[in-house]
Amino acid sequence: MGRGSGRGRAAGGGREAGGGHGVGLAVEPPVQDDFLPPEGPALPSAGSSLPSERPAQDRSAASVPAPAAAHRRASARPRVSRRTLLAAAAGTALLGAPALAVALKAAGGQRARRLGPAPEPRWVYRGEPLVQAPAVFNEGTALVKTRPGTMVCLDLENGSRPKWVYRGISLSPTPVLLTYGAAVALGTGATLIGVDPVSGIEQFTLDFGEDFRFDQLLGSCNGYAVSVLGARLQRQSAEQGVATSTSTVFGVDLRARRALVIPIDREDVGVDLRPVITPDYFVYADGLRNVSVRNARDGGSLLWRHPVGHDLRPGLAVLGRTVFALGSELIALDLGTGELRWRARAERGSFASLGVGGSTVYVTGTDPHGVHAFDAANGSRRWFCETPRLNVDTPIAVGAHAVYVPAFETRNGFYAIDAAPGRLLWNFTDGRETGVNNWQLSCDGAGHLVAQHFDRVYGLPAA
């Protein structure tokens, strides 16, 4: 295969991009019965290379300040019915709600568990509809993406108005990557855009030509390279292109301005690739229902596979030297060898989504609905917290002292659970039913919780 490289022109005053250092990443009651009012008041390395070479496009003018009049603080006047807690009107945030009682079905009937009041947001940003991707934190700010194709930077202390807005990125449903001293996102076609995360000024644009398409930014394995899911196109004419190689994984070296194909077969990629990428490993649930691990340093050679079965969930987690995966049970595998370390089975129902933090693995479950906590070292069960029905397609957000899980219905918001005793703390909602626009939750470990819902971003104090 030929080699493709993009040459980036520095934006803004002719400054050459790429001089910075990379930033490291890595019980089901009906809906109306969920809440009862309280009593009383209310890899990117070697492999086959791309053939074409294209100069980068200069898009420095795409970074502009947001108009001040476009954003305002959401109203904070809730109206509480006797059967549900909904917003007073469409688009009204439910802030500082009184303590609630959550109804949970049990074998002996229904019992009510009293919750504390949800925290009041420190700020609310209201803008354009958001991309379904969690926020990324950088030096006191949160970076989010919107559907018109913008990257928005919000101050964590007061994000009601953005610090800057960059226009011209794709709608890829993955978060911004912080690497090579830039906030990196996909552009149109086969382009990668790097923006200064502090100022919002474009640092580089790498365009790999019309013979390729970049669809999804997968992650970064070091301070200068990213992995991208896309397609190779064969053009029979200048106007028409047909994809002859779909689900191709590219490794893009931002420093050398070149892209290489990681040798992962189309069947191996599957339909929902969500890898965990480290400096040494490319870890993913493959299309053949295995946990697969490739070498991130030699171009993607296969190190090992562990068969799981048809019920393998696409989202994996890595904590230290252990890979965690969900199928009919939770399994822990040695990252280097694939050896099984331990397994845990749900007593009833099944496991659905997971998150890791500290020395604990958190897993959502069904029948009953709730969150399980397991010791990451040996798989012993630490606690189970029963909740109303959850959206199990969204990963668990893990903070320093609490974990956060979205409700099944978007109008019911999300729940906070104390990470130590496994106690249900509170429920936050803005009362809006937005269909497929799920809540996206992010914690920075320093007391900040960012919750995105449709066209709003809520800055909350973490529990």
Buried (B, 14 or more C-beta within 10 A) or exposed (E): EEEBBBBBBBBBEEEEBBEBEBBEBEBBBEBEBBBBBBEEEEBBBBBBBBBBBBEBBBBBEBBEEBEEEEBEEBBBEBEBEEBBBBBBEEBBBBBEBBBBBBBBBEEEEEEBBEBBBBBBBBBBBBBBEBBBBBBBBBEEBBBBBBEEBBBBBBBBEEBBBBBBBBBBBBEBEBBBBBBBBBBBBBBBBBBBBBBBBBBBBBBBBBBBBBBBBBBBBBBBBBBBBBBBBBBBBEEEEEEEBEBEEBBBBBBBBBEEBBBBBBBBEEEBBBEEBBBBBBEBBBBBBBBBBBBBBBBBBEBBBBBBBBEBEEEBBBBBBBBEEBBBBBBBBBBBBBBEEBEEBBEBEBEEEBBBBBBBBEEBBBBBBBEBBBBBBBBBBEBEEBBBBBBBBBBBBBBBBBBBBBBBBBBBBBBBBBBBBBBEEBBBBBBBBBBBBBEEBBBBBBBBEEBBBBBBBBBBBBBBEBB
